[in-house]
Amino acid sequence: MPQYCVHGLKLESDFEIPELPPLDDGSVILDDRSVFMTMATLPASIDHHAVSKDGYLIGNDEILIALDNGIRCHIADATAITLDQGSPQNASAARLFGLSAGLGCLLHQRKYLPIHSAAIKSPADCVAFCGNAGDGKLTLAASFAAAGFKLFSDDRLTLHDTPEHRFLAVPSVPVVHLFAESAPLSGLGNRHLAVDSYRFGKHIHFIEDSYAVAPAPLVGLYFTDWLEDVDAAPSISVMNPVKAMMRLRRDISLAHLVALLDQEQQFMQWSALMCSSLPIYHLARPRNQLRHDECMDLIIADITDKFGR
């Protein structure tokens, strides 16, 4: 059975997953519970007591997700992910959906509270850029990779609590998800295209060489916002910890699962510690592709000054 390391977890699969590096002697596993991923035919529904705003069916220790293209994903007991590709042409999209939303749900079942963020290595630590859907995190991630930074995530960052580090970041799936118009900003283009996305009109680019290979402590957070004035100057400022907690609640990956899986109290304790112990910043930049390089120069100069390169 093929074995892989992702999010600090050991993943065993009954099919090959070319998007992940195989498990080897250098892999760092931080959770002793393996994840098992299989392909099988799934039902259209399960016994459930809630439906999330994104249409996820929430049962007792299980979640079922169904996409319009026939792909289904079942996550059970915080250990098993079952995929139904619906049709043969969906094979690669189904794999990537399992590695994205499927693993995201499983991380919630294990109480990890992954952050909706792009995260980079600088130089031996991790810095994360958090934001809501549409806030440009994926373009940031791809642009950092093009600038020579190693990535921990483009969209979903998992943090482990270890004796040495309260918030230890681990590498995610080594891809970036981009709208077609954003790819040129990062220098990716179609030569890195892995597959058209299963949703949202994004394309998935495989960039394994641009990803970190080892965990690193999270040392800083930036919360991102757009400036609607295209002529406004980009800015970075210190953020109040209480406001940061409010933003972090919104910017948890798959945030709709926090209440449905009874994680609100856990989130309050976890986020209060994070936002009071790490430096937090607010990043505002104009929604203007012509000023993207200017914004990246400001961001890189700021993280280099604060966290090194």
Secondary structure, DSSP 8 states (H G I E B T S, - for coil): --EEEETTEEEEESS--TTS-B--TT-----SS-EEEEE----S----SEE-TT--EEETTEEEEE-TTS-EEEEETTTEEEEE-SSGGGHHHHHHHIIIIIHHHHHHHTT---EEEEEEE-SSSEEEEE--TTSSHHHHHHHHHHTT-EEEESSEEEEE--SS-SSEEE---SEEEE-TTTHHHHT--GGGEEEE-SSTT-EEEE-GGGB-SS-EEEEEEEEEEEES-TTS--EEEE--HHHHHHHHHHTBTTTHHHHHTT-HHHHHHHHHHHHHHS-EEEEEEES-GGGHHHHHHHHHHHHHHHH--
